[in-house]
Amino acid sequence: NIGKMVRYAEASAIMEETRYKIVFDIEKRAYWLLKEDEKGPGNLFKKTDGRFGNKFFLPKDILLKSDKNELIFLPNGRSTKASISVIDDRGKKGYDIKTTGRAGQTEISSVSEK
């Protein structure tokens, strides 16, 4: 899920001392993880290896909302400041992810029917 990918990208950026990026395609309800390409010129990113190296699609009844189309995680622990919501199409169940931009300041909270 997206929450696990955020935690993975955050930790991997620090441990590997390289930038990671999660990209969101809101219309297609898709997301994927990229890693900085150290061999390439400039600020290029490439597909990661392992379980997060795939493009993930949410089911049709799950909505993806984000105020950014990508999150970048830096080796110093900082990240893009963003708010992401993954919620059912009735708005009753799901979760919110908030990154403050500061190291270790990612919050994941449940959204449930009130």
Secondary structure by P-SEA (a helix, b strand, c coil): caaaaaaaaaaaaaaacbbbbbbbcccccccccccccccccccccccccccccbbbbccccbbbbbcccccccccccccccbbbbbbcccccccbbbbbccccccbbbbbbccc
